[in-house]
Amino acid sequence: MSEQKFERGSSLSIFVSDRKEDIGALIFAIVIAIGVVLIVGK
């Protein structure tokens, strides 16, 4: 039996590597969280 390589996600990513995509998503989530804190915290 030959083991099939695992395929990650879709090919519709705007980033070249998964690591860059993960870091971009993390930064985006942090920006949203800071925005919510600033808006709701008033």
Summary of the structure (lengths in Angstrom):
residues: 42
radius of gyration: 16.8
end to end distance: 61.0
largest distance: 61.0
contacts: 57
relative contact order: 0.10
helix: 55%
strand: 0%
